[in-house]
Structures are given as C-alpha cells and as structure tokens.
Amino acid sequence: MATTDFRYATQTNFKDYFPHLVSMSDNKNPVYNWTQGLSDFHDGSIDLYFTHNTGLISQLFWDGAEVDKITFNTTETTQVKVAITPAATSIDIDDTTSFGAGDIIKINDEYMRVTAVTDSDTLSTAATTRGLFNTNAQHHAVDASVYKIIDVSADVGDATQVSPNLSFVYDSSLDLCLLTSEDQDPNDYTVESGSDWSTLMDKHLTRASMELNNMLDNRFPNPIPKSFIHSDTPSSDTAEYDAILVKLTCYIVAVNLQRAGGDWEQAEIIQEQITNLDGSGMVDKLNKGEWKLSFETDKTDSSGDIIEVTNAGSMNLVETYGEWTGIKYDRIQLICTTAGAYGTAKMTVKTHGGDSLYGAEATDFDVTGGLDLIGNGLYVRFEGASMAQNDRWDIEVRNYAMKQTNSQGVRSVDVIRNDLNPLRIK
C-alpha cells in the first residue's frame, strides 16, 4: 500500500465511533460568478461557462451531483511553427493531427477555440474566439507550447444526452474553471467545489494514521504491522490492525474535524483521551508500555498468550508452560476433533508450515488433564469436565530468544544538571 493510501482505520470504523461527526466531513464551498464564454460552442446546444479566482477545484458538484472532470493537460500537444500575432486567425503549428473543430486550446496564457483544421500544419480560429475567458490575445513566438485543453469529441457529450450535460476543467495557473452545460445557466443552480464524503474521509484517515505514527514511541515500527485476529472458522483468520490503533485513528480524525469546525472545546476533550500532561491518554499508555500491541514481545510471550475462539463444552485451556523454541512468531491452533472427557477428548494441533499460517498439523493429540507437550518446548493444561467437538483455542507465541520490546515498566528517566549537583536523576 502506498504511503498516501495508508490507513489504520476505515470509514465504517469512524462512523461506529463518531456517527454524529459524519456531517462535518463535508468541505464543499459555493462557486459563484459564472460567465458564458461560448454559446452553443459544440453540437449546437452546449454552452461553455467560466469563472475566475475560485481556488483549487479538484471536484465540482452541481446540486450535489458530481460533475465529470476533464483532466487539465500539462503536457504540450505540439508547438507553434510560425509566430502568431494578436490579430491572427490562422495558427501555424508543427502538427494538427490531434486537433478537431471546436477544441479549446491554450498557448501561453491565452485561450482560443479551433474553428477548423485547415491542413496538416494550420488551425483556423476567429477574431471572436481569440483571448477567450477573459484572457488576452497575445503574441506567441515560434516553438511556444500548444496545449489542447478540451477535446470536444472526447470530453464533451452531444445534444442526445440528458441535460445539463456537464463537465469541467480547472486551470491552476490562471485559477480558472471552465464548465460545459446544455442550455442551463450554472448561476441558477448550486455549484460547489470540494470533495465527496468518501474521498475526504479517506484523506482524514490517512493523515490521522500518519499523525499516530508520529505520536508513538520510536520503539514501534512505522507503520505498525497487522496481526492475526481469531475468527470462528480457521479459514477466515485474517490479519488486522489492533483495535486500539483503529480507535486512536478515529479519535484523531474527530479532533481534526472538531477543530476545523471551530469547536475547540470538544476537540480538546477528545484530545485529552489521546494524550495529556498526566500521561493517562491512550497513546501515553502505549508509549509507557502499560498497554501492549499484539506484535510486541514481553517476558511472558514465550509461554504463549491464550485466545479462546469457540468453547461449547465445559473444558477450558487454563495454563501454558515452558518456552517456545520454534519460529520467532507463531499462532498455534488447538481444535477438538473427538469430544469427551480426559482420556477421550482428542485435538488437532496446527502450527506454521509451508509458508502459511496453520500449514502444519499434528492429529490425535490426547487431552489428559495434565501438562501435555504440544511441541517445540510448549506445554498446555486443560481443566473441566468435557470438551465439545470443534472447540478451539489459539495460542500466540514468540521465541524465548527474541528481544523484549515491552517491559511493562518504566521506560526512561530524565537527567538534569545544576550547579550543586552536576548530575542528578529526576
């Protein structure tokens, strides 16, 4: 996943945590002062409007519906062959192959409309279609770049399409937006720029994920990896981000939205839950090691962390013993294949193998009630009356020799200096 697409949480996650803030994710702003630049410029019915000083427009909406975007061409289509005067109506260029009647072109800061392709190196325009959209007819030197901005055959529909037949293109260098419409004046409608909810929320979630990476202690990898979360069926096990990372990402988005909306008081209330001077925020507890992420290793991990997935019987996995000597990390799966009490119940033990989770298995493992060796130095003990078929427990283990990444204790001390005591622990 590219950095710009990275997100710990989804839009659905955010809705779950902050449904009342979803409406704040609309950043649309009205676009005013549309002027008709060309009437019936294509197919005898489609008009071309323009407006200046709009600010960046990446998406445009007409009464809430998104308008088709014409990507602004930043690569020259060809070059001027013979210098052009402000009054010229014949435009000599190197190659006319890419042009057709009705196309909108730009040379330097001047817009003009092609009225005809005269021959292989000449475009025709008209005096009235030079210096369009409040640009000025200019001199253009030999080898000046010619850009095709609107290709009417590809970018603009015809009169058979449902009105208002909309499309737009935005020129950032001139802060100019062009909008096609079939016999409908955009000044009579609500035209807005901004982002749709989905696009905007993905941007917020990406930025919040990056902010969270910045807040976390440098002992954490960047980004933090997913871990396998258990499911009711082994085949459904998938890697996911820790729930606390999902929650923190959503909280950071909420803070940013509240601040953007001017509600700084509510933003600070949420921010206090993320991190605060008392060190009691969620990020603070992660950084101090009071909370542990699933990928981290502490002193108990070589003995395994028990996860109960399905337990329809009356027997429980109550204890693990020993030190895992297998691969650095594994998720062992214990599944009851024969129901019954001690001496009757049997299980299948699945471990990593063949480059896949649960790729190796040992069958007919007897449940005795004592400490039973399941392999690689690890023992387990069950307690209870009877085990049901398909009861399942997972055990997450890390090799005993792995470096500890979470000591669950004080992680640092401050060292200060003064004149009486040159070095003092604070």
C-alpha positions in Angstrom: 0.0 0.0 0.0 1.4 3.4 -0.9 2.1 5.8 1.9 -0.6 8.2 0.7 -3.1 5.4 0.9 -2.1 4.0 4.3 -4.9 3.9 6.9 -5.2 2.1 10.2 -9.0 2.6 10.2 -11.8 2.6 7.7 -14.7 5.0 7.1 -17.0 2.4 8.7 -14.8 2.4 11.9 -15.2 6.2 12.1 -18.9 6.0 11.7 -19.0 3.5 14.6 -17.1 5.8 16.9 -18.4 9.2 15.9 -21.6 8.9 13.9 -22.6 12.5 14.9 -19.5 13.9 13.3 -20.1 12.4 9.8 -21.9 15.5 8.6 -18.8 17.6 9.5 -16.9 15.8 6.8 -18.5 17.9 4.0 -16.0 20.6 2.9 -17.9 21.9 -0.1 -17.9 25.6 -0.9 -20.1 27.5 -3.4 -18.6 28.6 -6.7 -20.1 31.9 -8.0 -19.9 34.4 -10.8 -20.2 32.2 -13.8 -20.0 33.9 -17.2 -21.0 32.5 -20.5 -17.8 32.3 -22.6 -19.2 30.5 -25.6 -22.8 29.9 -26.6 -23.6 26.7 -28.5 -19.9 26.0 -29.0 -20.5 22.3 -29.6 -23.3 20.3 -31.2 -25.4 23.4 -31.5 -26.6 23.3 -27.9 -23.8 23.1 -25.4 -22.5 26.3 -23.8 -19.2 26.9 -22.1 -19.1 29.0 -18.9 -16.1 30.2 -16.9 -15.3 31.7 -13.6 -12.0 33.1 -12.1 -10.5 33.2 -8.6 -12.2 30.0 -7.4 -9.2 28.5 -5.6 -8.2 24.9 -6.3 -11.1 22.7 -7.7 -10.4 19.0 -7.7 -14.1 18.0 -7.7 -17.1 20.0 -8.7 -20.8 19.4 -7.8 -24.0 20.6 -9.5 -26.9 20.5 -7.0 -25.0 17.8 -5.1 -24.2 15.6 -8.1 -20.6 15.3 -9.1 -19.6 16.8 -12.4 -17.4 14.9 -14.8 -13.8 16.1 -14.6 -11.7 16.8 -17.7 -8.1 16.4 -16.6 -6.1 19.5 -17.3 -3.4 18.8 -19.9 0.1 19.7 -18.6 1.9 18.1 -21.5 2.3 20.1 -24.7 0.3 18.7 -27.6 2.5 20.4 -30.2 4.4 23.7 -30.8 3.9 27.0 -32.7 5.6 26.8 -36.1 5.2 30.4 -37.2 5.0 33.4 -34.8 1.4 34.4 -34.0 0.2 38.0 -33.8 -2.8 39.1 -31.5 -4.9 39.5 -34.6 -4.1 36.3 -36.4 -6.8 33.8 -37.2 -4.6 31.2 -38.8 -2.4 29.3 -36.3 0.6 27.5 -37.9 1.7 24.6 -35.7 4.0 21.6 -36.1 1.3 19.0 -36.3 -2.5 19.3 -36.4 -3.2 15.5 -36.1 -4.5 15.7 -32.5 -7.0 18.6 -33.1 -10.5 19.0 -34.3 -13.1 21.8 -34.9 -14.4 23.1 -31.6 -11.4 22.1 -29.5 -10.3 24.6 -26.8 -6.6 25.2 -26.8 -4.1 27.3 -24.8 -0.9 29.0 -25.8 1.0 30.7 -23.1 -1.8 32.4 -21.1 -4.3 32.8 -24.0 -7.3 30.6 -24.6 -8.8 30.2 -28.1 -11.2 27.9 -29.9 -10.3 25.9 -33.1 -13.0 26.6 -35.7 -11.4 24.3 -38.3 -8.3 22.2 -39.1 -7.2 23.8 -42.4 -4.3 21.4 -43.3 -1.6 19.4 -41.7 0.0 22.4 -40.0 -2.7 25.1 -39.8 -5.5 25.6 -37.4 -8.2 28.2 -38.0 -9.8 30.3 -35.3 -11.7 33.6 -35.4 -11.1 37.0 -34.0 -14.0 36.5 -31.6 -12.5 33.2 -30.3 -9.1 34.6 -29.5 -8.4 35.6 -25.9 -11.3 33.7 -24.5 -12.5 33.6 -20.9 -11.0 37.0 -20.0 -7.6 36.1 -21.3 -5.9 38.4 -23.8 -4.9 37.8 -27.4 -1.1 37.8 -27.4 2.0 37.4 -29.5 3.2 33.9 -29.5 6.8 33.0 -30.5 8.0 30.1 -32.6 8.2 26.9 -30.5 5.8 28.1 -27.9 3.9 25.2 -26.4 0.3 24.5 -27.6 -2.0 22.6 -25.2 -5.3 21.0 -26.1 -7.4 21.7 -23.0 -10.8 20.4 -24.1 -11.2 17.8 -26.8 -14.9 18.2 -27.8 -15.1 14.8 -29.4 -13.9 13.0 -26.2 -14.6 15.4 -23.3 -18.0 16.8 -24.2 -21.2 15.0 -24.8 -23.8 15.8 -27.5 -27.4 17.0 -27.6 -28.8 13.5 -27.3 -27.5 13.2 -23.7 -29.6 14.1 -20.7 -29.4 17.8 -19.9 -27.5 19.6 -18.4 -24.6 17.6 -19.9 -21.9 18.7 -17.5 -18.1 18.6 -17.5 -15.4 20.8 -16.1 -11.7 21.6 -16.3 -9.6 23.6 -13.8 -6.5 25.6 -14.8 -4.5 26.2 -11.6 -2.0 28.6 -13.2 -4.8 31.1 -14.1 -7.2 30.0 -11.3 -9.8 29.5 -14.0 -12.6 26.9 -14.1 -14.4 26.0 -17.4 -17.8 24.3 -17.2 -19.9 22.9 -20.1 -23.7 22.9 -19.8 -26.5 22.2 -22.2 -28.9 25.2 -22.1 -28.7 25.7 -18.3 -27.0 28.6 -16.5 -24.9 27.5 -13.6 -25.8 30.7 -11.8 -29.3 29.3 -11.3 -28.1 26.2 -9.5 -25.9 25.3 -6.5 -22.5 24.7 -7.9 -19.8 23.8 -5.3 -16.2 22.7 -5.2 -14.8 20.3 -2.6 -14.6 16.6 -2.0 -17.2 13.9 -1.8 -17.6 12.4 1.7 -15.7 9.2 0.8 -12.7 11.0 -0.7 -12.4 13.5 2.2 -12.7 10.8 4.9 -10.0 8.7 3.3 -7.7 11.8 3.3 -8.5 12.4 7.0 -7.9 8.8 7.9 -4.6 8.7 6.1 -3.4 11.9 7.8 -4.6 10.7 11.2 -2.7 7.4 10.7 0.5 9.4 9.9 -0.1 11.6 13.0 -0.5 8.5 15.2 2.8 7.1 13.9 4.4 10.4 14.9 2.9 10.3 18.4 4.1 6.7 19.2 7.5 5.9 20.7 10.3 5.1 18.3 10.4 1.5 19.5 7.4 0.9 17.4 7.8 0.1 13.7 6.4 2.6 11.2 3.8 1.6 10.2 2.8 -0.9 12.9 2.1 -4.3 11.3 -1.2 -6.1 11.3 -1.7 -9.2 13.4 -3.9 -12.2 13.0 -7.2 -11.9 14.8 -9.1 -15.1 15.6 -12.4 -16.0 13.9 -15.0 -18.7 14.4 -13.6 -20.6 11.4 -9.9 -21.1 10.9 -10.1 -20.4 7.2 -11.4 -16.9 8.0 -8.4 -15.8 10.0 -7.1 -12.5 8.6 -4.5 -10.0 9.6 -6.0 -6.9 11.1 -4.8 -3.8 12.9 -5.0 -3.7 16.7 -8.3 -2.3 17.9 -6.5 0.4 19.9 -4.8 1.7 16.7 -8.2 1.8 14.9 -9.7 3.7 17.8 -6.9 6.2 18.1 -7.0 6.9 14.4 -10.7 7.7 14.6 -10.2 9.9 17.7 -7.5 11.9 15.8 -9.9 12.4 12.9 -12.6 13.5 15.3 -10.2 16.1 16.8 -9.2 17.4 13.4 -12.8 17.7 12.3 -13.9 19.5 15.5 -11.1 22.0 15.2 -11.9 22.6 11.5 -15.5 23.2 12.5 -14.5 25.7 15.2 -15.5 23.6 18.2 -12.1 23.7 20.0 -13.6 22.8 23.4 -14.9 19.4 22.2 -11.7 18.9 20.2 -9.7 19.3 23.4 -11.9 16.9 25.3 -11.2 14.2 22.7 -7.5 15.1 22.5 -7.2 14.6 26.3 -8.2 11.0 25.8 -5.5 10.5 23.1 -2.6 12.1 25.1 -2.3 14.5 28.0 0.1 16.0 30.6 -0.9 13.4 33.1 0.3 10.6 30.8 -3.1 8.9 31.1 -4.1 9.0 27.4 -4.2 6.0 25.1 -1.0 7.0 23.3 0.7 7.7 26.6 -0.1 4.2 27.9 1.2 2.6 24.7 4.4 4.6 24.9 5.0 3.8 28.6 4.4 0.1 27.9 1.3 -0.1 30.2 -0.6 -1.3 27.1 0.8 -3.8 24.7 0.2 -4.2 21.0 -0.2 -7.7 19.7 3.1 -7.7 17.8 5.1 -6.7 20.9 7.2 -9.2 22.9 7.3 -9.3 26.7 8.7 -11.7 29.3 5.6 -14.0 29.2 5.3 -14.4 25.4 7.5 -17.4 25.1 4.9 -19.3 27.2 2.1 -18.2 25.0 -1.0 -16.0 25.2 -4.2 -18.0 25.2 -7.1 -16.9 23.0 -10.4 -18.7 23.4 -12.2 -18.8 20.0 -15.0 -21.4 20.4 -16.0 -23.2 23.6 -19.3 -25.1 23.6 -18.1 -27.7 26.1 -17.2 -27.3 29.8 -13.5 -27.7 29.5 -11.1 -24.7 29.4 -7.5 -24.2 28.4 -6.2 -22.8 31.7 -2.4 -22.9 31.5 0.7 -22.9 29.3 4.1 -23.9 30.4 7.6 -23.9 29.0 9.3 -21.8 26.4 8.5 -21.8 22.7 11.6 -22.9 20.8 10.0 -22.8 17.3 10.0 -20.0 14.8 10.1 -16.4 16.0 6.3 -16.0 16.0 3.6 -18.5 15.6 -0.1 -18.8 16.3 -0.9 -22.3 17.4 -4.4 -23.6 16.9 -5.9 -26.3 19.0 -9.2 -27.8 17.7 -11.2 -30.6 19.3 -11.8 -33.5 16.8 -13.2 -36.0 19.3 -15.5 -34.8 22.1 -15.3 -36.2 25.6 -13.6 -36.0 29.0 -10.0 -36.5 29.9 -8.5 -39.6 28.1 -11.3 -39.5 25.5 -11.0 -36.0 24.0 -8.6 -35.6 21.2 -7.4 -32.5 19.4 -5.5 -31.4 16.2 -2.6 -29.1 16.8 -1.9 -26.7 13.9 1.3 -24.6 13.6 3.0 -22.6 10.9 4.3 -24.6 7.9 4.7 -24.5 4.2 5.0 -20.7 4.4 1.4 -20.3 5.7 -0.4 -19.9 9.0 -1.7 -23.3 10.3 0.1 -25.0 7.4 1.4 -27.9 9.5 -0.8 -30.1 11.8 -0.5 -33.0 14.2 -3.6 -35.1 14.7 -5.0 -37.2 17.6 -3.4 -35.1 20.4 -4.7 -36.7 23.7 -6.2 -34.4 26.4 -5.0 -35.8 29.7 -5.7 -33.0 32.2 -2.0 -32.8 33.0 0.7 -30.7 31.4 0.7 -32.1 27.9 3.6 -31.3 25.5 2.3 -29.9 22.2 5.7 -29.4 20.6 8.7 -27.0 20.5 9.0 -26.9 24.2 5.5 -25.7 25.0 3.0 -27.5 27.3 -0.7 -26.9 27.9 -3.2 -27.9 30.6 -6.9 -28.2 30.3 -9.4 -28.1 33.2 -13.1 -29.1 33.2 -15.5 -31.9 32.6 -15.8 -32.4 28.9 -14.7 -30.9 25.6 -17.1 -30.4 22.6 -16.2 -31.1 19.0 -14.8 -28.1 17.2 -14.0 -26.3 20.4 -11.0 -24.1 19.5 -8.2 -22.3 21.3 -5.3 -20.3 19.8 -2.0 -19.7 21.5 0.2 -16.8 20.3 3.8 -17.5 21.0 7.2 -15.8 20.3 10.6 -17.4 20.5 12.1 -17.2 24.0 15.3 -15.8 22.5 13.5 -12.8 20.9 14.4 -9.3 22.1 11.9 -8.0 24.6 10.1 -4.9 23.2 7.7 -4.3 26.0 8.9 -4.4 29.6 5.6 -3.2 31.1 7.6 -0.9 33.3 9.3 2.5 33.4 10.8 3.1 30.0 13.0 6.2 30.7 14.3 8.7 33.2 15.1 12.4 32.9 18.7 13.5 33.7 19.1 17.2 34.6 22.2 19.3 35.6 22.6 22.0 38.3 25.5 23.8 39.9 25.4 22.0 43.3 24.8 18.5 41.9 26.4 18.2 38.5 24.3 15.2 37.5 21.1 14.3 39.2 18.3 11.8 38.4 14.9 13.5 38.3 
